Amino acid sequence: MDKIKDLFELVDDELQDAMKYAKLAMEHKDTEPAMAELFYSLSLEEIKHKQSLHNCAVKAMNACIEKCPEKEDTVKEVFEALNERTIDWENSIRVYQAMYRE
């Protein structure tokens, strides 16, 4: 289960960077379009990194359940709690990314 938590910490790092870049894209959109586009692109890349880590966390969850089936409910609860938070955060980032594209 520690592996799942560790992976979600890395997911958080990627989302933090994605938000930072999305906000920077918005800040520079009108004054420095090339820089803004770079920041927007970096934000999208961070979301891709997040997804790769999330996929790894799903595999870790499944491996943990396979190894200790009696802990399945607990493992899924922990995973879902961590995942719900990241979904909300990613949705906020997507709002900034969409605003940039308008």
C-alpha positions in Angstrom: 0.0 0.0 0.0 3.0 2.3 0.6 3.8 2.0 -3.1 0.4 3.4 -4.0 0.7 6.3 -1.6 4.2 7.0 -3.0 2.9 7.0 -6.6 0.1 9.4 -5.6 2.7 11.8 -4.1 4.4 11.8 -7.5 1.0 12.4 -9.1 0.6 15.4 -6.8 4.0 16.7 -7.9 3.0 16.5 -11.6 -0.4 18.2 -10.9 1.3 20.9 -9.0 3.6 21.6 -11.9 0.7 21.4 -14.4 -1.2 24.0 -12.5 1.9 26.2 -12.2 2.4 26.1 -16.0 -1.3 26.6 -16.8 -1.4 29.7 -14.6 1.8 31.0 -16.2 0.3 30.5 -19.6 -2.6 32.6 -18.6 -0.4 35.3 -17.2 1.6 35.6 -20.4 -1.1 35.0 -22.9 -1.6 38.6 -23.9 1.9 39.9 -23.4 4.2 37.1 -24.5 2.3 34.6 -26.7 5.3 32.4 -27.5 6.2 32.0 -23.8 2.6 31.4 -22.9 2.4 28.7 -25.5 5.5 27.0 -24.0 3.9 27.1 -20.6 0.6 25.7 -21.9 2.5 22.9 -23.6 4.4 22.1 -20.4 1.2 22.0 -18.5 -0.2 19.4 -21.0 3.0 17.4 -20.6 2.7 17.3 -16.9 -0.8 15.9 -17.2 0.6 13.1 -19.4 3.2 12.4 -16.7 0.4 12.3 -14.1 -1.5 9.8 -16.2 1.5 7.5 -16.6 2.0 7.5 -12.8 -1.7 7.0 -12.3 -1.6 3.9 -14.5 1.3 2.6 -12.5 -0.7 3.2 -9.3 -3.6 1.2 -10.7 -1.2 -1.7 -11.4 0.2 -1.4 -7.9 -3.3 -1.5 -6.5 -4.1 -4.6 -8.4 -0.9 -6.3 -7.4 -1.5 -5.5 -3.8 -5.0 -6.9 -4.0 -3.7 -10.0 -5.7 -1.1 -10.5 -3.0 -3.4 -9.8 -0.1 -7.0 -10.4 -1.2 -8.3 -10.0 2.4 -7.2 -6.3 2.2 -9.0 -5.5 -1.0 -11.6 -3.2 0.5 -9.0 -1.2 2.4 -6.7 -0.9 -0.6 -9.5 0.2 -2.8 -10.7 2.8 -0.2 -7.2 4.3 0.0 -6.8 4.3 -3.7 -10.2 5.9 -4.3 -9.6 8.6 -1.6 -6.3 9.5 -3.2 -7.7 9.4 -6.7 -10.8 11.5 -6.0 -8.5 14.3 -4.8 -6.4 14.1 -8.0 -9.5 14.2 -10.2 -10.7 17.4 -8.6 -7.3 18.9 -8.9 -6.9 17.9 -12.6 -10.3 19.3 -13.4 -9.2 22.7 -12.0 -6.1 22.5 -14.2 -8.2 21.7 -17.2 -10.3 24.9 -16.6 -7.1 27.0 -16.8 -6.0 25.1 -19.9 -9.4 25.7 -21.5 -9.3 29.4 -20.6 -5.9 29.7 -22.2 -7.3 28.2 -25.5 -10.2 30.6 -25.6 
